[in-house]
Every structure is written in structure tokens, then in C-alpha cells.
Amino acid sequence: MSTEKEIQKEYTNGEITVVWKPETCIHSTICWHGLIEVFDPRNKPWVDMKGAPTEDIIQQVDKCPSGALSYHYNDPSRRNMTEPSEKLPNVQIEVIENGPLRITGDISVHFMDGTLQQKTPRASFCRCGASGNKPFCDGSHRKIGFNG
């Protein structure tokens, strides 16, 4: 276990502070593809909190898939506003050796075309890339000898 403190950068517009943890970032580029006026990797610093209204920044930070970006209100009386307004469902994720990700719980799959599919109580998602039923597993990992 490392005793080094995780690097954390903070950027503020006075109303909120955006926190970026570079070691957690998976570089999905969702932040800057969605709000280049604020998140621009060509600039130093790469976050310009004057680039958009606070609500737009919050909405973009909430899309960060890794949690590398987060925010909090600077006014202590509003700090709890970053908490989810409803209790999130209990979801379990299991990595199956040489197979899929098995997810159990209240699962809603939102597809890029806007459709929604409920997969309760369980679903298996492809990790090997060979499934003919993406994002779901169809057993192709066995045919291709997937190790992972």
C-alpha cells in the first residue's frame, strides 16, 4: 500500500469547486467533448471555471465515468446538495474469470439510440469484445479463448 497522498487539483468559480484526481482519470474525454469551454486539455490549467455557468459544469462533472471529476458547493450550507436526492439501488458487479462482468441488482441499460432496457435481477456484460450481442455476453469468450 502506498503512503503517498493522491494528487488532487481544485478549480473554483466561487460558487462550486471542481476536484480532479488525475490518477483516477480514465481519459474517456467525455468532459471536454461535452464542455470544451471549461475542460480543455490544450490549455494550462486545463479547467477554466469561467467558461460556463455553474449548472452546466455540474451536469458535465456528473457525467465523468471514473469519478476523477467531482464537485462541491463552497457554501457549507449547500454542501449536502451534491448528495443524490434518492437512494441508489444496490448493484453488485462480479468479474468472472476469463468471462463476462456479471451484474446483479436493479439494472437499467441506456443505449446510445435512446432506448432503455431493464435487466433485473441480473445481466452479463461482454469483456472480450467478441460478443454478437453487445454489450451483453453471448459466450463468445469461450470460443476465442479469452483470458482476463
Secondary structure, 3 states (H helix, E strand, C coil): CCCCCCCCEEEECCCEEEEECCCCCCCCCHHHHHCCCCECCCCCCCECCCCCCHHHHHHHHCCCCCCCEEEEECCHHHHHHHCCCCCCCCEEEEECCCCCEEEEECCEEECCCCCEEECCCEEEECCCCCCCCCCECCCHHHHHCCCC
